[in-house]
Amino acid sequence: MASRPRNRKEQLTDAAAELFRRHGYHGVSVNDIAAAAGVTGPAVYRHFRGKQDVLAHVLLSGIDRFGLVTDQALARDEPLNSLVEAVSALSVERREVTALWRWQGRHLDKADQTKIRKRGAELLGHWISALRDARPALSYDHAEMLCWATLSVFGSVADHHVTVPRRRFEQFLGGLAHGVLAGEIVTAEPVAPPAWKRPASVPSRREELLAAATKLFRERGYRDVSMEDIGAAAGIAGPSVYRHFGGKAELLAAAGYRMADRLMVAARGAIESACAPDQALTGLVRSYVDIVLRSEDLLGVFAGEVAELADRDRKELVRVQRAYVAEWVTLLRTVAPGLAEPEARITVHAALTIVNDLTRTPRIAARPGLVAELTGLSMAVLTAGGSMTRG
């Protein structure tokens, strides 16, 4: 009888990580993980209590590996450069691990969430120290912002399937990271609200339900929210929700289309009102930051729950997502004509991920000048990408 491989748990972890990245937590079953690793479903339970335990192991082992790479880099000469080089290589090699916690961590129990937050904070602290050693005049506050953005650049590779030859990918990703770390935080005075403005109109019951549903979908995930939950959050009985929406799926689709409309209308406005491509690109970035800051719940649904939609709606929203990214790519390549299309897409996803991640980071999201800061950071990535044209 053949002996059981000693690394079976690692094989299951690797298979699960890729499946979670591609399909989300709810889109993957224990049997899917087993099949991807070439075993039967019951074999998974020899190593894990269930799917949630698999996800916890995936995320915690991923952070452990990230920590090991960080410790090794910090022991070398020029620690900051070594960090960028090492994490770029890790992100390209294991792109399914570097960012899973951003969208899937909510499915863990509180104890594992606490472990991940604690380990993540320790790693961020190492990055901040290395950056401030390299740039002594940089304040802790600004160094923290730059390091968060840099980690988002690395994590962005988990959000798309673009690829280039491995060594080129590592170098290019590292160049984007250096572009952020070498940058400055663009500051602006917070805009004071006007002394008087027209009172906001009272939202309709349908709008109240949509707002309640998108908030719950983002916080818990689509499958863990019931129509009764949505009704309770909006202050009405669950069955009354059906007077406004045919079901939970219709609410999810409405949220997705609402975000899609906002993105495309804003993109069209930014491009049509600009006098030059570089101005249009800056306007596009600024419009995205504005929308995300006003639509956190909608973004969570648009980015994280699309797989739960009916086929027709899912395909349409994926098409809109790709069309929106294509607007950025086209403008970036107009501004930097020597930039190849794959590298342009990698750059755009890095810029978008900075905005997506930092607006969901409590310490960052409360900053008063966040719109200017995020716009500047995203532009720094786009500028860095545009400067790395192929010779």
C-alpha angles and dihedrals in degrees: 000000000000114000120242112258113256092224097052092120091054091048091053091047093052093047092048093048093057093044092050091049094051101038108018127239098290093044092064128070131196088251090054090054091047093049092049089053093045097247137104125266095253089055090066090061091060087071106024137037091224145310095303089054089051091053092048090052092047092053098040094046089047091054090046090055091047088051093051092050089048094050092049092049093049090056092060131081114277093020096195094054090044090051093052093047094047097045092044088057092046092049093052093043096045105020091155092065105044097074110016091108090064095067106014104041092089089072092065126091118259094260094056092043088055092050091052093047091049095049091044091053090051092052092047089052090056090052093049092050092049092049094048091048088055093042107030094177091060115105119233090244094055093041090054091052093049092048093050089051092048092052088051089055089057093043092051092078089072091061098063142032099228113133140178130177108308100245092046090048092052093048093046094048089048090052091054090050092050089050089060097041092051093048134094129239108254106225130196134175111262110256110246115226115249117266089245135011135173111278112257115256117251108260117241120248089253091055091047090053093047091050092048093047096049091049092051093044090053095046100042107014126254097274094052094056124083131197087248089057091051093048092048092050089052093044099249136103116273096243090054089066088073090067087070105027131030092225147316092293091057090053091051092050091048090053092049094049091046091057092043091053093049092051097048095044091050092047092051091049094049093050098043094048095050125098096206138019095253090052090048091051092052090047091050091053093047092049091052092051091050093049095047092049089052096040109041094141093045091050091052090055095041093050103031110031105041091108089065094061127100113268096258095049093042093052092047094050092046087052090052092048091052092046090052093050088046089059089057093045093050093050093045092051090048090055092041104029094178093061113106118233097247092051090046091055091048089051094048093049089051091053093047092047092054089059094043094049102041095048087057094048108094096210090052101036092063094059111119096220096045098127093059092041096051092044089052094048093049091048090050089058093046091049092049092050092047091053093056098073119160115262 
